[in-house]
């Protein structure tokens, strides 16, 4: 009987163990269900009610709040620049191909010609329609581009005055301009190293300027990662980006759209001539003119001396005044309610960052102006929203082509879009709202 009893007990133990295992599985499954369902629902939208599906809204229009083209200004002529003796230089050698052997001769690129210089030369003059490229060489004199198709400098050293006049495209990378020993070179202020003027594009990247640089009337000016011992001036550009530079002084006025971020300004340029709104010399570190779109009069004879649209942030000023209130980057976006329920926009993001600056909004139909979220838009109505944008940190890629925005509603629907620099209006494609859970988490 004992062996049978033993076998009976073993069988019972097996059955009990299996039952217990089944109970454990059921309990664990219930716990996972209790945890997983609300977690999944949270990540895919906090509102699954009919209101979320009835809610629809879209963008109508968007622009930079004070959009306008830059203020026109005359460009210096070749005969009027400090190094006018280079227009053209004396006894030049004509380059119609390449120069690979060092020479002390002055070089001229003929009309519509193409020249590539990879060896040290004297002064260089690029004629109308010509294409000049200099790589890894020293220009032992001055450099002039006069209505050229393009002037490109890569790892170049220039010992004389540089004038880029009405060129279609000027690109300077990793180059140096050391003219501080000759402070008599004066255009708009003395100690001038580079003058750039004309409706082309101007790009200055990772270069060193021992003296002052002035760029004016360009269609697009991208200036980033440079060291400028004197004044860095961007004036009357349609669009300018000034980022991650070190400069003695920063002077920005009469531009159409200008964005300034990540710069260090020392306020030590004694040659700054001053203006009707900013003191001369080292008293001023940054001058943004007299504000977005405002006319100042004074020494500029009533011309608009402020930037038409200006945004700045993440800059460091070591010494001197800086009139930051004259550079506030407001954006305007119109949003319409196309659904069957009231829209409440509870969050906004600019350039992937939660909106930190002021926001104001008002319904098209009238009523009070509001200065905080949420933005409440009744059925069939639209609202104009004005927001202040701060340029993102220096890690942002250049050049910026647009400002990306997102509005999120209380039902987790959102609408996004891009405001493109250089377009009027800047919102080129309106967009319709959609639920977050179609592309989230996360969507910002």
Secondary structure, 3 states (H helix, E strand, C coil): CHHHHHHHHHHHHHHHHHHHHHHHHHHHHHHHHHHHHHHHHHHCCCCCCHHHHHCCEEEEEEEECCCCCCCCCCCCCHHHCCCHHHCCCCCCEEECCEECCCCCCCEEECCCCEEEECCCECCEEECCCCEEEEECCEECCCEEEECCCEEEEECCEECCCEEEECCCEEEEECCEEECCCCCCCCCCCCCEEEEEECCCEEEEECCEEECEEEEECCCEEEEECCEEEEEEEEECCCEEEEECCEEEEEEEECCCEEEEECCEECCCCCCCCCCCCCCCHHHEEEECCCCCCCECCHHHCCCECCCCEEEEECCEECCCEECHHHCCEEEEEEEEECCCCCEEEEEEEECCEECCCCEEEEECCCCCCECCCCEEECCCCEEEEEEEECCCCCCCCCCCCEEEEEEEECCCEEEEEEEECCCCCCECCCCECEEHHHCCCCCC
